Amino acid sequence: LGDVATRAQTTAAHVGGVPTLADLMALPAVASARVVPRDASLNVAVRTLVPWDPGAPEAADAVVIAPDGLTEVPVGCVAVVSRRAPDIELDVPVIVIGADEPWGPVIAAFAGAIGSGAAAAATSARRALRGPLLAGEGFPAIARLAGELLGCTVAVVDPYLDLLAGTDLDGQQEAVLDRAFEQAREAD
């Protein structure tokens, strides 16, 4: 038949800046891959791509590359990419690529999709933080928004290590900051 033109999606569509397994499975590099089990949920966020390495530290929301498959799922793994379907049922989906499919395009496509998700999230955060800055709302508004974006307590300090604003800082956190600031000032 020859080459057939396609309108396949060439980039992953991210939800909130983070790609899902469904986004990765939409990439042309895995067009011939299958997922085991067939009814596995693909609505899982993916934040990193790692090779199988039993001695490595855990990686959260990771797709693990394991050419020969796995017999148990590492902590933080949300899916496995392998050349063969597992002999036993795993707790995560297994993306099975063909025996004759090269790894390079699969790894490059997954890494690009995951990396562009992080870049999109960073761009979105910069845009969001520009709002209170340009509106002149001050450091408290910037700290509050940064805390919402990061999901944690945020402190804004100046070059002299004076606390300009903070979000939900309790007395203990303020004391820790004050001690750290004093130590840093004494070191200079």
Secondary structure, 3 states (H helix, E strand, C coil): CCCCCCCCCCCCCCECCECEHHHHHCCHHHCCCEEECCCCCCCCECCEEEECCCCCCCCCCEEEECCCCCCCCCCCEEEEEECCCCCCCCCCCEEECCCCCCHHHHHHHHHHHHHHHHHHHHHHHHHHHHHHHHCCCHHHHHHHHHHHHHCCCCEEECCCCCEEEECCCCHHHHHHHHHHHHHHHHHC
